[in-house]
Amino acid sequence: MATWSNLNLQNSASPLMEQIIFFHDHTLIILIMITILVSYMM
């Protein structure tokens, strides 16, 4: 069973997958910031 420290993507096997993981991580941070801002404004 996965724990909180194991809930991430696998290691990349290609440069394209590295870029996809980079995009995923930064998009997730931006979405969290927007969600926090909207919930604060409500």
MODELLER restraints for C-alpha pairs under 7 A, 6 or more apart:
rsr = mdl.restraints
at = mdl.atoms
rsr.add(forms.Gaussian(group=physical.xy_distance, feature=features.Distance(at['CA:12:A'], at['CA:18:A']), mean=5.65, stdev=0.5))
